[in-house]
Amino acid sequence: MLRLYQLERTWGIPNLSHFCCKTETYLRMAGIEYEIKPTLPLSAPKGKLPYIEDDGKILGDSGFIVLYLKTKYNDLDKGLSEAELALSLAMQRLLEEHLF
């Protein structure tokens, strides 16, 4: 089973880190079974969270993780047109790069 390593959940919300929340939300929306392993960034391969372990493969960085999940499991973007994909990318960049 896929393991998601992220910060401990607090206050009843999925995660305080928006990158951890993004990764877990993709897993839930794509219907991928996973288990959460609370950890600190010190043990992460790139020194930051989240990271996953899947079939012995360890992968860090939420962007790379989502790309991997799209390729191996379920691509939630497969039905989008080119215009919708462009809008999706623009929104993602706005949220991650400018509103962070």
Backbone bond lengths (Angstrom), bond angles and torsions (degrees), N, CA, C in turn:
res aa  C-N    CA-C-N  psi(-1)  N-CA   C-N-CA  omega(-1)  CA-C   N-CA-C  phi
1 M - - - 1.451 - - 1.526 108.92 -
2 L 1.293 115.66 143.97 1.457 122.50 178.98 1.530 109.39 -66.28
3 R 1.323 115.40 137.49 1.465 120.53 177.58 1.521 109.05 -114.12
4 L 1.326 115.47 132.13 1.456 122.22 177.18 1.518 108.02 -108.11
5 Y 1.318 116.08 116.93 1.461 122.10 178.55 1.521 108.12 -97.38
6 Q 1.321 114.97 121.57 1.455 120.34 -177.98 1.523 109.94 -154.40
7 L 1.321 115.44 176.72 1.459 120.23 177.39 1.518 110.66 -64.07
8 E 1.306 115.97 154.89 1.471 122.17 176.54 1.528 109.64 -60.35
9 R 1.323 116.52 138.45 1.466 120.28 176.10 1.524 109.49 -69.31
10 T 1.338 115.76 143.78 1.461 120.87 177.81 1.515 110.15 -137.22
11 W 1.294 116.50 156.04 1.454 124.56 175.16 1.526 114.16 53.96
12 G 1.310 117.87 24.45 1.457 121.30 176.72 1.518 115.40 73.98
13 I 1.330 118.20 10.88 1.462 120.25 177.79 1.524 109.00 -106.49
14 P 1.335 117.75 156.58 1.464 119.74 -175.98 1.529 113.49 -53.24
15 N 1.342 118.47 -51.33 1.448 119.73 179.22 1.516 110.62 -168.63
16 L 1.305 117.28 144.81 1.461 121.08 177.78 1.527 112.17 -74.92
17 S 1.312 117.44 -25.00 1.465 121.70 177.36 1.520 109.00 -81.50
18 H 1.323 116.88 123.69 1.464 117.87 -178.93 1.522 111.93 -69.41
19 F 1.337 119.18 -24.98 1.462 120.37 176.33 1.535 111.07 -72.01
20 C 1.329 116.72 -38.31 1.469 120.39 174.48 1.522 110.38 -65.94
21 C 1.310 116.40 -42.55 1.462 121.96 179.93 1.530 110.51 -63.35
22 K 1.325 116.95 -41.72 1.466 122.03 177.69 1.523 110.85 -59.16
23 T 1.330 117.12 -46.99 1.452 121.44 -178.63 1.521 111.42 -65.33
24 E 1.327 117.04 -45.92 1.465 119.86 -179.82 1.525 111.28 -66.01
25 T 1.309 117.88 -37.58 1.460 121.03 177.82 1.523 110.73 -62.92
26 Y 1.332 117.48 -41.49 1.465 119.94 177.75 1.526 110.20 -62.64
27 L 1.320 117.33 -43.61 1.467 120.42 178.66 1.524 111.07 -58.34
28 R 1.329 116.71 -45.06 1.469 120.68 -179.41 1.521 111.45 -66.59
29 M 1.334 116.98 -46.17 1.464 120.18 -177.98 1.527 112.02 -65.53
30 A 1.331 117.47 -33.42 1.462 121.67 -179.46 1.527 112.63 -83.04
31 G 1.328 116.80 -6.41 1.460 120.54 179.00 1.517 113.64 71.50
32 I 1.313 116.98 30.33 1.465 122.25 -179.67 1.519 108.74 -91.92
33 E 1.324 116.42 126.78 1.467 120.00 177.90 1.523 109.78 -71.99
34 Y 1.327 115.21 137.59 1.461 120.58 -178.65 1.512 109.10 -154.89
35 E 1.315 114.58 162.93 1.459 120.29 171.56 1.521 108.06 -128.03
36 I 1.317 115.43 144.95 1.460 121.58 -178.63 1.520 109.57 -92.64
37 K 1.313 115.08 132.60 1.453 122.30 174.84 1.529 107.45 -119.09
38 P 1.337 117.59 102.04 1.472 119.37 178.92 1.527 110.78 -62.94
39 T 1.317 115.96 135.80 1.456 120.98 -179.41 1.527 109.24 -156.20
40 L 1.303 115.50 176.27 1.460 122.78 176.23 1.528 109.08 -110.91
41 P 1.323 118.11 157.92 1.466 120.65 -178.15 1.526 114.60 -59.94
42 L 1.317 117.69 -20.64 1.469 120.49 -178.17 1.520 112.50 -58.20
43 S 1.334 117.51 -30.90 1.456 120.75 -177.81 1.525 112.81 -93.52
44 A 1.325 117.68 -2.69 1.462 121.90 -176.69 1.528 111.24 -75.65
45 P 1.332 117.58 148.25 1.471 119.86 -178.05 1.530 113.85 -62.06
46 K 1.316 118.72 -33.23 1.465 121.67 178.49 1.521 111.69 -106.55
47 G 1.328 116.69 7.85 1.455 121.14 179.98 1.516 113.65 77.19
48 K 1.338 116.74 14.15 1.463 120.79 177.88 1.525 109.24 -145.50
49 L 1.308 114.40 159.87 1.459 121.29 -177.94 1.519 109.60 -111.04
50 P 1.336 117.28 154.40 1.448 128.98 4.82 1.530 111.66 -88.89
51 Y 1.339 113.82 170.45 1.450 121.03 165.91 1.510 107.66 -145.43
52 I 1.330 116.07 159.79 1.461 120.54 -178.98 1.524 109.80 -123.27
53 E 1.321 113.72 159.24 1.456 121.68 170.36 1.519 105.99 -127.30
54 D 1.325 116.38 122.07 1.458 121.43 -177.61 1.520 109.04 -138.88
55 D 1.306 116.49 115.61 1.468 122.32 -178.91 1.529 111.73 52.53
56 G 1.334 116.75 42.59 1.453 121.68 178.41 1.520 114.59 83.13
57 K 1.323 117.70 -8.11 1.461 121.95 179.18 1.521 109.07 -92.36
58 I 1.337 116.60 130.34 1.463 122.14 178.42 1.521 108.09 -109.07
59 L 1.333 115.24 129.64 1.455 120.75 -176.35 1.512 109.74 -137.74
60 G 1.333 117.07 128.90 1.451 122.20 179.45 1.511 111.99 -110.55
61 D 1.327 116.73 169.46 1.466 126.16 178.98 1.525 109.97 79.64
62 S 1.325 115.28 119.53 1.462 121.04 -174.26 1.527 113.04 -58.27
63 G 1.322 118.28 -35.75 1.461 120.69 178.31 1.515 112.11 -64.27
64 F 1.337 116.81 -45.27 1.461 121.01 178.20 1.526 111.15 -68.15
65 I 1.322 116.05 -35.49 1.463 119.92 179.27 1.522 110.60 -63.90
66 V 1.333 117.13 -47.64 1.472 120.46 -179.60 1.531 110.12 -62.78
67 L 1.324 117.99 -41.18 1.462 121.00 177.23 1.529 110.76 -60.34
68 Y 1.316 117.12 -43.56 1.463 121.87 177.25 1.527 111.16 -61.80
69 L 1.334 116.71 -44.79 1.462 120.67 179.98 1.524 111.32 -63.86
70 K 1.327 117.10 -37.94 1.467 120.84 177.23 1.524 110.92 -63.15
71 T 1.320 115.99 -40.64 1.465 121.04 -177.83 1.529 112.40 -72.81
72 K 1.315 116.51 -43.50 1.468 119.94 -173.85 1.523 113.89 -87.86
73 Y 1.322 118.04 -36.16 1.463 120.30 -171.45 1.526 114.03 -112.50
74 N 1.315 117.05 -74.29 1.454 120.01 -170.34 1.523 109.55 -149.92
75 D 1.335 116.08 116.61 1.459 120.76 178.69 1.519 108.95 -91.44
76 L 1.311 116.69 105.68 1.463 121.19 -178.50 1.529 111.85 -70.97
77 D 1.331 117.90 -13.34 1.462 122.10 -178.91 1.528 113.06 -93.77
78 K 1.322 118.56 -0.05 1.468 120.56 -170.97 1.527 114.17 -60.86
79 G 1.318 119.66 -25.73 1.451 121.23 -178.84 1.519 114.71 -94.09
80 L 1.331 117.46 4.53 1.459 120.50 -176.30 1.532 111.79 -85.02
81 S 1.317 115.96 146.62 1.463 121.10 175.12 1.531 108.78 -76.68
82 E 1.344 116.08 172.24 1.467 119.27 178.34 1.519 111.36 -62.33
83 A 1.329 117.26 -38.55 1.463 121.16 178.90 1.530 110.74 -65.54
84 E 1.323 117.07 -40.96 1.467 120.79 178.96 1.524 111.34 -67.87
85 L 1.342 116.86 -37.24 1.468 120.26 176.23 1.526 110.91 -64.59
86 A 1.331 116.89 -40.08 1.468 120.78 178.64 1.521 110.65 -64.73
87 L 1.314 116.84 -43.71 1.466 120.86 178.37 1.525 110.60 -63.82
88 S 1.314 116.71 -40.48 1.463 121.80 178.29 1.525 110.80 -61.39
89 L 1.317 117.13 -45.26 1.462 121.18 179.09 1.526 110.99 -64.15
90 A 1.327 116.94 -42.03 1.466 120.54 178.96 1.524 111.37 -61.92
91 M 1.325 116.96 -43.12 1.461 120.91 178.78 1.529 110.97 -64.88
92 Q 1.328 115.68 -42.15 1.465 120.13 179.32 1.522 110.50 -61.16
93 R 1.328 117.62 -46.49 1.461 120.83 179.57 1.523 111.35 -63.87
94 L 1.322 117.29 -40.62 1.458 120.71 177.67 1.527 110.93 -59.19
95 L 1.330 115.70 -47.67 1.464 119.92 -177.60 1.520 112.42 -67.45
96 E 1.333 117.04 -42.95 1.463 120.33 -174.53 1.532 113.83 -81.73
97 E 1.315 117.39 -33.25 1.447 120.06 -172.65 1.525 114.30 -100.66
98 H 1.349 117.88 -27.53 1.455 119.14 -171.71 1.528 114.02 -117.44
99 L 1.302 118.30 -22.74 1.455 120.13 179.90 1.515 112.44 -105.55
100 F 1.323 116.88 4.41 1.456 123.12 -179.76 1.455 108.80 -73.23
